């Protein structure tokens, strides 16, 4: 855990780790030059499992996390943020998942999105090829839900400061070639969403770096894309609202091209990749103001047929398309 001026939620975050049902761990906390009461809060907690590293100045998240990785002695690394809450069984269930899946290198979990108004269960798939395919567009995992095999010093792989604000995304693309990506199908963290988060304050920079990561990942997979196809890949990855049928057609064409590339390169299992393709086609058709035209376009496409889709899910898409058309009008 790296913390910078995190006094508001820090004690609750620390106590949620110290009260885990799995108790055999070291808790590395890096105080990244805080000028609030962060230091006093950490020092007031008497627990021999805490390893306290104090930066004399603010070095930033990436350097602080790498400092933690280089210090860690454990077989696994669990990430934690200073404003989140780990549920009691988190470490136990993720260690258990590693023991049952020796080829795994990253294991995430479902989580609760915690806002001042509500607690929402965010689900993820326990499917390695699907999780890795999602990296074509986004990080996939929620960073502080992760437990990772501690191969960092051995492989000389760390968070890269050239990818600031998307350093987790870059790291996952590197780790994806070293083992399986799995997910505990149970919420193990309460992830706090608020306006002062780093990811909220650096959105534009994050988008630019993410585009660079997508390009590098495609290249490493030997996926060949035209300039326009790569532009559309970024439109999908950046979750841009689609306002024309021409762009929706381009999205379909891009996804079909990815399917062809995967058949050639055999990067991901076909069934898992089809689920991935359908998800982003389904989401793209729902994130438009094109109404029935978008739903009709979804239904006609072969991408709507690459995996089994329930009538209820199709009905939800139709409703979403109509609502967004109505809002436009």
C-alpha positions as CSV (number, residue, x, y, z in Angstrom):
1,X,0.0,0.0,0.0
2,X,1.3,3.4,-1.0
3,X,-0.3,6.4,0.6
4,X,0.0,10.2,0.1
5,X,-2.0,12.4,2.4
6,X,-4.5,9.7,2.9
7,X,-5.6,10.4,6.5
8,X,-9.3,10.4,5.7
9,X,-9.7,6.7,5.0
10,X,-6.3,5.3,6.0
11,X,-7.1,3.7,9.4
12,X,-10.1,1.8,8.0
13,X,-8.0,0.6,5.1
14,X,-5.1,-0.6,7.3
15,X,-7.4,-2.3,9.8
16,X,-9.2,-4.2,7.0
17,X,-5.9,-5.9,6.1
18,X,-4.8,-6.5,9.7
19,X,-8.2,-8.2,10.5
20,X,-7.9,-10.7,7.6
21,X,-8.8,-14.3,8.3
22,X,-5.5,-15.2,6.6
23,X,-2.8,-13.9,9.0
24,X,0.6,-15.0,7.6
25,X,1.7,-11.9,5.7
26,X,3.9,-8.8,5.8
27,X,2.0,-5.5,5.3
28,X,4.3,-3.1,3.5
29,X,3.0,0.5,3.8
30,X,4.9,3.2,1.9
31,X,4.2,6.8,3.2
32,X,5.0,8.8,0.1
33,X,6.0,12.1,1.7
34,X,2.6,12.9,3.2
35,X,2.2,16.2,5.1
36,X,-1.1,15.4,6.8
37,X,-1.5,12.9,9.8
38,X,-0.7,9.8,7.7
39,X,2.6,9.2,9.5
40,X,1.0,9.4,13.0
41,X,-1.9,7.1,12.0
42,X,0.5,4.4,10.7
43,X,2.8,4.7,13.7
44,X,-0.1,4.5,16.1
45,X,-0.9,1.0,15.0
46,X,1.1,-1.7,16.8
47,X,1.3,-4.8,14.6
48,X,4.6,-6.6,13.9
49,X,3.3,-7.5,10.4
50,X,3.6,-3.9,9.3
51,X,6.7,-3.0,7.4
52,X,6.8,0.8,7.3
53,X,8.7,2.6,4.5
54,X,8.8,6.4,4.8
55,X,9.8,8.5,1.7
56,X,11.4,11.8,2.7
57,X,9.7,13.5,-0.2
58,X,6.8,12.7,-2.5
59,X,8.2,10.3,-5.1
60,X,4.9,9.4,-6.8
61,X,2.9,6.2,-6.9
62,X,5.0,4.3,-9.4
63,X,8.3,4.7,-7.6
64,X,6.7,4.0,-4.2
65,X,5.0,0.8,-5.5
66,X,8.3,-0.4,-7.0
67,X,10.0,0.3,-3.7
68,X,7.4,-2.0,-2.1
69,X,7.9,-4.7,-4.7
70,X,11.6,-4.7,-4.2
71,X,11.2,-5.0,-0.4
72,X,8.5,-7.8,-0.5
73,X,9.6,-11.2,0.7
74,X,6.3,-13.1,0.2
75,X,5.4,-15.6,-2.4
76,X,2.6,-13.4,-3.6
77,X,1.9,-9.6,-3.8
78,X,-1.5,-8.3,-2.9
79,X,-2.2,-4.7,-3.9
80,X,-4.2,-2.4,-1.6
81,X,-5.1,1.3,-1.8
82,X,-5.2,3.6,1.2
83,X,-8.9,4.5,0.6
84,X,-10.4,1.0,0.1
85,X,-11.6,-1.7,2.4
86,X,-10.5,-5.3,2.0
87,X,-13.2,-7.8,3.1
88,X,-12.1,-10.4,5.7
89,X,-11.7,-13.4,3.5
90,X,-9.8,-11.6,0.7
91,X,-6.3,-12.9,1.2
92,X,-7.5,-16.4,2.2
93,X,-9.5,-16.9,-0.9
94,X,-6.9,-15.5,-3.3
95,X,-4.1,-17.6,-1.7
96,X,-6.4,-20.6,-2.0
97,X,-7.0,-19.8,-5.7
98,X,-3.2,-19.7,-6.3
99,X,-2.7,-23.0,-4.6
100,X,-5.4,-24.6,-6.8
101,X,-4.1,-22.9,-10.0
102,X,-0.2,-23.1,-10.1
103,X,0.0,-21.6,-13.6
104,X,-1.8,-18.4,-12.5
105,X,0.2,-15.2,-12.3
106,X,-2.6,-12.7,-11.6
107,X,-5.8,-13.3,-9.6
108,X,-8.3,-10.6,-9.2
109,X,-11.8,-10.7,-7.7
110,X,-15.3,-9.2,-7.9
111,X,-15.7,-6.1,-5.8
112,X,-18.1,-3.6,-4.5
113,X,-18.0,-0.1,-6.0
114,X,-18.4,2.2,-2.9
115,X,-19.9,5.7,-3.4
116,X,-21.6,8.0,-0.9
117,X,-24.9,6.9,-2.3
118,X,-24.7,3.2,-3.0
119,X,-22.7,-0.1,-2.9
120,X,-22.7,-1.9,-6.3
121,X,-21.4,-5.4,-6.9
122,X,-19.1,-5.3,-9.9
123,X,-18.6,-8.8,-11.5
124,X,-15.7,-10.1,-13.5
125,X,-15.1,-13.3,-15.5
126,X,-12.9,-16.2,-14.3
127,X,-11.6,-16.9,-17.8
128,X,-7.9,-16.3,-18.5
129,X,-8.1,-15.8,-22.3
130,X,-11.0,-13.5,-21.9
131,X,-9.2,-11.4,-19.3
132,X,-6.1,-11.2,-21.5
133,X,-8.2,-10.3,-24.6
134,X,-9.8,-7.4,-22.7
135,X,-6.3,-5.9,-22.6
136,X,-6.7,-4.9,-26.2
137,X,-9.1,-2.2,-24.9
138,X,-8.6,-1.7,-21.1
139,X,-6.9,-3.0,-18.0
140,X,-9.8,-5.3,-17.2
141,X,-9.0,-5.9,-13.5
142,X,-9.6,-3.4,-10.8
143,X,-6.0,-2.7,-9.6
144,X,-6.5,-3.0,-5.8
145,X,-8.3,-6.3,-6.1
146,X,-5.2,-8.1,-7.4
147,X,-2.9,-10.7,-6.0
148,X,0.1,-11.5,-8.1
149,X,2.8,-14.1,-8.1
150,X,6.0,-12.4,-6.8
151,X,8.2,-12.7,-9.9
152,X,9.1,-9.1,-10.1
153,X,12.7,-9.1,-9.0
154,X,13.4,-12.4,-10.7
155,X,12.0,-11.2,-14.1
156,X,13.0,-7.5,-13.6
157,X,9.5,-6.4,-14.3
158,X,8.1,-3.4,-12.4
159,X,5.7,-0.6,-12.8
160,X,7.0,1.6,-15.6
161,X,7.2,5.4,-15.0
162,X,6.9,6.0,-18.7
163,X,3.3,4.9,-18.4
164,X,2.2,7.1,-15.6
165,X,-1.5,7.1,-14.8
166,X,-1.8,3.7,-16.7
167,X,1.1,1.9,-15.2
168,X,-1.1,-1.0,-14.0
169,X,-2.5,-1.5,-17.5
170,X,1.1,-1.7,-18.9
171,X,2.1,-4.1,-16.2
172,X,-0.8,-6.5,-16.9
173,X,0.1,-6.6,-20.6
174,X,3.6,-7.7,-19.7
175,X,2.4,-10.3,-17.1
176,X,-0.2,-11.7,-19.5
177,X,2.6,-13.6,-21.4
178,X,3.9,-15.2,-18.2
179,X,0.9,-17.0,-16.8
180,X,-2.9,-17.2,-16.4
181,X,-5.2,-14.4,-15.4
182,X,-8.0,-15.6,-13.1
183,X,-10.7,-14.1,-10.9
184,X,-12.4,-15.1,-7.6
185,X,-16.1,-14.9,-8.3
186,X,-16.9,-13.2,-5.0
187,X,-16.5,-9.5,-4.0
188,X,-13.4,-9.2,-1.9
189,X,-12.9,-5.5,-1.8
190,X,-14.9,-2.3,-1.3
191,X,-13.5,0.1,-3.9
192,X,-14.1,3.7,-3.0
193,X,-14.9,6.0,-6.0
194,X,-14.5,9.7,-5.4
195,X,-13.5,12.8,-7.3
196,X,-10.0,13.3,-5.7
197,X,-8.6,10.0,-7.1
198,X,-5.6,10.1,-9.3
199,X,-7.4,8.3,-12.1
200,X,-10.2,11.0,-12.0
201,X,-7.8,13.9,-12.1
202,X,-5.6,12.7,-15.0
203,X,-8.1,11.4,-17.5
204,X,-6.6,12.9,-20.7
205,X,-3.1,11.7,-19.9
206,X,-4.4,8.3,-19.0
207,X,-6.2,8.0,-22.4
208,X,-3.1,9.0,-24.4
209,X,-0.9,6.4,-22.5
210,X,-3.6,3.8,-22.9
211,X,-3.5,4.2,-26.7
212,X,0.3,3.7,-26.6
213,X,-0.2,0.5,-24.5
214,X,-2.8,-0.9,-26.9
215,X,-0.5,-0.4,-29.9
216,X,2.4,-2.1,-28.1
217,X,0.2,-5.0,-27.0
218,X,-1.2,-5.5,-30.6
219,X,2.4,-5.5,-31.9
220,X,3.5,-8.1,-29.3
221,X,0.5,-10.3,-30.3
222,X,1.4,-9.9,-34.0
223,X,-2.0,-8.4,-34.6
224,X,-1.9,-6.2,-37.7
225,X,-4.3,-3.2,-37.9
226,X,-4.7,-0.4,-40.4
227,X,-4.5,3.2,-39.2
228,X,-8.3,3.5,-39.2
229,X,-8.7,0.2,-37.5
230,X,-6.4,1.3,-34.7
231,X,-8.3,4.6,-34.4
232,X,-11.5,2.6,-33.9
233,X,-9.8,0.3,-31.5
234,X,-9.0,3.4,-29.4
235,X,-12.6,4.7,-29.8
236,X,-13.9,1.4,-28.3
237,X,-11.2,1.3,-25.6
238,X,-11.8,5.0,-24.6
239,X,-15.5,4.2,-24.3
240,X,-16.6,7.0,-26.6
241,X,-20.3,7.6,-27.3
242,X,-21.2,6.5,-30.8
243,X,-23.3,9.0,-32.8
244,X,-23.4,7.7,-36.3
245,X,-24.1,4.5,-38.1
246,X,-20.9,4.8,-40.1
247,X,-18.9,4.7,-36.9
248,X,-20.9,1.7,-35.6
249,X,-20.1,-0.1,-38.9
250,X,-16.4,0.7,-38.3
251,X,-16.6,-0.8,-34.8
252,X,-18.1,-4.0,-36.2
253,X,-15.5,-4.1,-38.9
254,X,-12.7,-3.6,-36.4
255,X,-14.0,-6.4,-34.1
256,X,-14.4,-8.8,-37.0
257,X,-10.8,-8.0,-38.1
258,X,-9.6,-8.8,-34.5
259,X,-11.4,-12.1,-34.9
260,X,-9.5,-12.8,-38.1
261,X,-6.2,-11.8,-36.5
262,X,-6.8,-14.1,-33.6
263,X,-7.6,-17.0,-35.9
264,X,-4.3,-16.4,-37.6
265,X,-2.1,-15.9,-34.5
266,X,-4.0,-18.2,-32.1
267,X,-3.3,-15.7,-29.3
268,X,-6.5,-16.6,-27.4
269,X,-8.9,-19.5,-27.2
270,X,-11.7,-19.1,-29.8
271,X,-14.6,-19.5,-27.5
272,X,-13.2,-17.0,-24.9
273,X,-12.4,-14.6,-27.7
274,X,-15.9,-14.8,-29.1
275,X,-17.3,-13.9,-25.7
276,X,-14.9,-11.0,-25.6
277,X,-15.9,-9.8,-29.1
278,X,-19.6,-10.1,-28.3
279,X,-19.3,-8.1,-25.1
280,X,-17.7,-5.1,-26.8
281,X,-20.1,-5.3,-29.8
282,X,-23.1,-5.5,-27.4
283,X,-21.7,-2.6,-25.3
284,X,-21.0,-0.5,-28.4
285,X,-24.5,-0.9,-29.8
286,X,-25.9,0.1,-26.4
287,X,-23.7,3.2,-26.1
288,X,-25.3,5.1,-29.0
289,X,-28.1,7.5,-29.7
290,X,-29.2,5.6,-32.8
291,X,-32.2,3.9,-31.2
292,X,-33.8,1.0,-33.1
293,X,-31.2,1.3,-35.9
294,X,-28.4,0.4,-33.4
295,X,-30.4,-2.6,-32.1
296,X,-31.2,-3.7,-35.6
297,X,-27.5,-3.4,-36.6
298,X,-26.6,-5.5,-33.5
299,X,-29.0,-8.2,-34.4
300,X,-27.9,-8.5,-38.1
301,X,-24.2,-8.8,-37.3
302,X,-22.5,-12.2,-37.0
303,X,-21.0,-10.8,-33.8
304,X,-24.4,-11.2,-32.1
305,X,-24.3,-14.9,-32.9
306,X,-20.7,-15.9,-31.9
307,X,-21.9,-16.8,-28.4
308,X,-25.2,-17.6,-26.7
309,X,-27.2,-14.6,-25.7
310,X,-30.4,-14.7,-23.5
311,X,-33.6,-13.1,-24.6
312,X,-33.5,-11.1,-21.3
313,X,-30.1,-9.6,-22.3
314,X,-31.3,-8.7,-25.8
315,X,-34.4,-7.0,-24.2
316,X,-32.1,-5.0,-22.0
317,X,-30.1,-3.8,-25.0
318,X,-33.3,-2.9,-26.9
319,X,-34.5,-0.9,-23.8
320,X,-31.2,0.9,-23.5
321,X,-31.2,1.8,-27.2
322,X,-34.7,3.3,-27.0
323,X,-34.0,5.2,-23.8
324,X,-30.9,6.8,-25.3
325,X,-32.7,7.7,-28.5
326,X,-35.5,9.2,-26.5
327,X,-33.0,11.3,-24.4
328,X,-31.5,12.6,-27.7
329,X,-34.9,13.7,-28.9
